[in-house]
Amino acid sequence: MTMAGREPLFHRAMNDGHSSAWDQDWAAAAESYQRALEEFPDNPKALSSFALALFQQQKYDEALRAYQRLAEVSPDDPIAFEKIAQLFERLGRIREAIQAAIQAADLYLKVREVEKSVENWLRVVQLNPEHALARSRLALIHEKIGQTHQAVTEYLALASLLQHGGNVPKALETLQHALQIDANSQEASQALSMVRAGRMLNKPLRPHGGTGPLRMAAVKEFENKELVRESPDPVTETCQKALTILAEVLFDLSDDSSEAQARRGLASIVKNIGQLSGQPGEQVKILLHLSQAIDAQTRGREAEAADEIERAVEYGFNDIAAYFDLGYLRHKTGQSEIALRHLQQCIRHTDYALAARLLSGQILHAANRNKEAAHEYLEALKMADTEIVPADQADTLRQLYEPLIEALGRESDPSAFVKLCDNVDQMLVRVNWRQHLLKTRAEMPQPEGGQALPLAEIIIQAQSSQVIDAMNQINQLARANFLRSAMDEAFHSLLYAPTYLPLHILIGDLLIREERIPDAIEKFSVAASAYSVRGETAQATNLLKRIIQISPMDMNARLRLIEQLTARGQIDSAISEYMDLADLYYRLAELDLARQTFTTALRIAQQSTADRQWSIRILQRMADIDMQRLDWRQAIRIYEQLRTLRPDDAAIRENLVELNLRLSQSQQAQAELDSFFSYLDSTSRASDAIPFLQKLIEEHPETILLRRNLADQFFRAGRTPEAVTQLDIVGDQLMENGDKAGVAEIIRQILSMNPPNVEDYRNLLAQL
């Protein structure tokens, strides 16, 4: 067949392929593009289309070969190399992915597609954060297009790599260039001071928000299979969340898997990790088992995945996501009792409670333990229902579920339990479940006052109207100040609702009005414990807060509150409570207990995603305690941490200088002064050095080191007479001490400044 005769076949096959691709029939599209390639094997468009069709079918190895052939045919086409990089990354071949991304970035830059070039350089540093060439190219590109902040960030990363590689002069040059771009950059100024002082910079971390290595890619692929275009049911949604959290432990590690990086990845990602083993080898084993678990789960091998997660737990991995995933996987493999045991650990955590309750209900229902299943289902419906109503109605709605749960406990008809299980399962275990609940709620009759009624009213006829009526009667009596009658009615109501916790809380409120505070605290404490056991951590937390308001000195309540907040993942609130507890110890003059509590709060703040300001506040309080206990060396260590967090805080620098002077550590005091002055120079605030020194001299007028530094700063500022005055004072002090050599040195320093009365100083020097 002639060349001309082959063209119609080629075009027909390409058109067929495009039509199939338009219909998302990628298998048929691949067949058509294959026919086109039989006519013209090196046609770039056919190769590109064929590779895309293979990719859409998740035939990644075949797609990679097609894109590699495209790169050979069109070596100047950046798209081919970009796709090769993505496929290598997905297949876990990190080094090849990096090389392909570099080629794509260079080719995009040649055709002036700067954004695409940056995107591929970012892929390189996401795969290897310590790739110096990628950092250098990103810095230059950002600088050229005027993105100053991004350019400085990349120059800082590059300087760190140069310093760790032993090229300190080049690192200094890089940081100075960064300050030329942005003279106000505190990060660059601090880094320059650290390098000059011989302190190592932190190595650059992987940028967040981009692509990740193989395991995260596999998780995303798994999520896409599950989710498609609709929001999934609560169990699937939470399973995806748990799997993503497990994958993030690996996501922050580079491909060399060194033990040091393994420790860093675990420390920075796993928030509630408990107590990891101190052996580095065991931490590496945790990462290995998690990697294999994620791989198995995304491939549908549930039993293997569960075994691997359990091995990671045995080596010390203690994150709530692991326990939920174990419960989910053991349920899928038919190991119901093991699944229930793991799920019970999740019902206290805000992010996992709903799905854990639902899964537990499904397991118990399947085992014909329908009364227990109905309880779990009703608890799940309560959580789902309170999630979709306005926040100001959630607490009241939660209380309205209590009589329904109480009535369920007294139910004796087995068919009622089965009906409730089936109805709740139908309401919640479905895609777009929130929209379905909102629609159902919109169709419910609205009571007067606008307060939402429980959705459970649709499912069951509550035999709890007697309790609700009784509580209304109690409240009316209390408002009329008939407290004794209200209390009698409340105790009478306990006869037919002995475990109804809102009733116990109402009794506690009455006890407070009768000024029986210890009894009220005991009542609230018991109710809080009951809520905690039932997994109602929000209610338990609210009651513990009430106890603390009534009795601020109740240490037991404070510690239980912190435990509840931590279990719910409310780290900021837990740290705040630790601060209040430490302040309480402080007011009681229990300084050791106060500092110990601050230390615990600091550890939590540093191991989580809590606000950085927490660390600063905690360290400042710890430093105050160390100063009061005259533990100056410990105070220095705390202030050094604060200096790193707040390099511009003059008070911190002042404390460091003073403490070193008190300990007769003149060299360290001078080093602190030099570091601060260098920072001020780099931030164009050199003039701040003089008032800083003058304030120190007011407190320490006899300190020669401070006056000599002040003289130096005056001279640098062009204020020579004031510089000479300070040196004269120093000379007088040295003369009083009989240090003639020191006096001579001071006179020579004055002579170097060429003061107006230079001859007088020369004569004085000659006399000495």
Secondary structure, DSSP 8 states (H G I E B T S, - for coil): --HHHHHHHHHHHHHHHHHHHHTT-HHHHHHHHHHHHHH-TT-HHHHHHHHHHHHHTT-HHHHHHHHHHHHHH-TT-HHHHHHHHHHHHHTT-HHHHHHHHHHHHHHHHHTT-HHHHHHHHHHHHHH-TT-HHHHHHHHHHHHHTT-HHHHHHHHHHHHHHHHHTT-HHHHHHHHHHHHHH-TT-HHHHHHHHHHHTT---------SSS---HHHHHHHHHHHHHHTTS---HHHHHHHHHHHHHHHHHHTS-TT--HHHHHHHHHHH-SS-----S-HHHHHHHHHHHHHHHHHHHTT-HHHHHHHHHHHHHTT---HHHHHHHHHHHHHTT-HHHHHHHHHTTTTSTTTHHHHHHHHHHHHHHTT-HHHHHHHHHHHHHHHHHHHS-HHHHHHHHHHHHHHHHHHHH---HHHHHHHHHHHHHHHSSTTHHHHHHHHHHTS---TTS----THHHHS--S-HHHHHHHHHHHHHHHTT-HHHHHHHHHHHTTT-TT-HHHHHHHHHHHHHTT-HHHHHHHHHHHHHHHHHTT-HHHHHHHHHHHHHH-TT-HHHHHHHHHHHHHTT-HHHHHHHHHHHHHHHHHTT-HHHHHHHHHHHHHHHHHSS--HHHHHHHHHHHHHHHHHTT-HHHHHHHHHHHHHH-TT-HHHHHHHHHHHHHTT-HHHHHHHHHHHHHHHHHTT-GGGHHHHHHHHHHH-TT-HHHHHHHHHHHHHTT-HHHHHHHHHHHHHHHHHTT-HHHHHHHHHHHHHT--TTHHHHHHHHHH-
